[in-house]
Amino acid sequence: MLIAITSWFIMKFLNELSARVNQINRSTVEDSYRADLIGEIDIDQVDSLSLAKKYFEEFNLLVSRNSVIRWYEEKVRQPSSLPRSNLRVESAATTGALKYTEMPVQRAFWTIHNCSSARQVMDFITSPQGFLVIDPMTPLEEHYRPPLLSYPVPTTSIDWTDGGLMELRQAFTTLFGPLAQRYFLIFNVFNRLAGIFVSKSVLSKTCPALNTTALRALNTFGLRVVDVPSSSVSDQSPDASVHSCAVEAIDFIDLQIPLPVGYWIGVNFFTGLAERLQRAVTEGQHMKQWAEE
């Protein structure tokens, strides 16, 4: 009896998720509001700097409050370490090269407190300790591994005067049960002047074992942190005198698992990310470890 009841609730939950995904995906037909995503590109065949520029343009389009993309607000658990109703997560239908996945793309906005500056947070995020905050399912030692390939950052260019990084890395996500692990090859780009970090799955002969559809994941992740003037900090802030930073983030991930489950993972990803980032900033543990290295 208990098994039957549990199975009924699970099926009801999955059906509700499927209906939600269908509602989001229909918006591209009914309203022609598009969230085109750049698909997987063979990084060996393109200029890395030009590709980075396209990734930043994609990020800015997706986080823009003035775009014509139809975004649907999601109901998510608010991070316990953040003020009530601070985190906002929205989904939109994915179009363009990744439309075939039918997986919506998400974006999120929230505020972190007790941060010294947005630049310090971004420098931390693009360190091995910061990568662990973004992706805790990959062991820390993997984040410390040298990249498969590093690309020169044109610090003489006016757009890159503060430096940054462009690198090719292998990553993996450990799932549950028979789903085992999902691997993907990612191109990380960080422009320190713009304060934007983007990580996207790509193709490359550098790691040919990943150039198949078996056990692979498709991913687009981007994040920017900006300083918030004290006068604009919400009354919900625990201390209006404490410096705060606003976070903008995007995420698309196709783990090649049932669509409703993948959608649920994508929507709820940001609650954990917001909690981990706030904890790292508040406790200073990760920040201190990173600064000492």
KAZI-V99608 format. One record per pair of residues at least 4 apart in sequence whose C-alpha atoms are under 6 Angstrom apart, sorted by the first residue. I is the first residue (numbers start at 1). J is the second residue. Records with the same first field share a line. If there is no record, write none. Layout:
# KAZI-V99608
I=J ; J
This chain:
# KAZI-V99608
17=260
18=260
24=93
25=93
27=31
28=32 ; 33
33=68 ; 69 ; 70
34=69
35=94 ; 95
36=95 ; 96
37=96
39=97 ; 98
40=202
41=202 ; 203
42=203 ; 204
43=204
44=204
60=64
71=90 ; 91 ; 92
72=90 ; 91
73=89 ; 90
74=89 ; 90
79=271 ; 275
81=275
83=236
86=110
87=109 ; 110
88=108 ; 109
89=107 ; 108
90=106 ; 107
91=105 ; 106
92=104 ; 105
93=104
94=99 ; 104 ; 105
95=99
105=252
106=250 ; 251
107=249 ; 250
108=248 ; 249
109=247 ; 248
110=246 ; 247
111=245 ; 246 ; 247
112=244 ; 245 ; 278
113=244
114=242 ; 243 ; 282
115=243 ; 244 ; 281
118=225 ; 226 ; 227
124=130
125=130
126=130
128=143 ; 144
131=135
132=136
133=276
137=173
147=168 ; 169
148=168 ; 169
149=167 ; 168
150=167
151=166 ; 167
155=160 ; 161 ; 163
162=192 ; 193
163=192
164=190 ; 191 ; 192
165=189 ; 190
166=188 ; 189
167=187 ; 188
168=186 ; 187
169=185 ; 186
170=185
171=183 ; 184
172=182 ; 183
173=181 ; 182
174=181
175=179 ; 180 ; 181
176=180
182=215 ; 216 ; 217
183=216 ; 217
184=216 ; 217
185=201 ; 202
186=200 ; 201 ; 202
187=199 ; 200
188=198 ; 199
189=197 ; 198
190=196 ; 197
191=195 ; 196
195=224
196=223 ; 224
197=222 ; 223
198=221 ; 222
199=220 ; 221
200=219 ; 220
201=218 ; 219
217=254 ; 255
218=253 ; 254
219=252 ; 253
220=251 ; 252
221=250 ; 251
222=249 ; 250
223=248 ; 249
224=247 ; 248
225=246 ; 247
226=245 ; 246
227=245
228=244 ; 245
265=269
270=274
278=282
279=283
280=284 ; 286
284=288
